[in-house]
């Protein structure tokens, strides 16, 4: 997760991030990258690795998978919303247009 956040933070320029459109776009990218990490964790938890099921148990893995899912959906929805608003402000277009 730290690598994903570091990639987004280092790729943004300060001048672009302080504008309203740039800030929303940067936050949208950050939500997308931080949403990718829980997606990988969810895929690993539900991958039915025998050694992992023996150590943790299938019921606990599924429980963790469900708990992470809500955060993942929220981050991806927030990413879409922020990117649409940010690009709309950049192009001086209403987000609904």
ABEGO torsion letter per residue (X at the ends): XAAAAAAAAAABBAAAAABAAAAAAAAAAAAAAAAAAAAAAAAAAAAGBAAAAAAAEAAAAAAAAAAAAAAAAAAAAAAAAAAAAAAAAAAGBBAAX
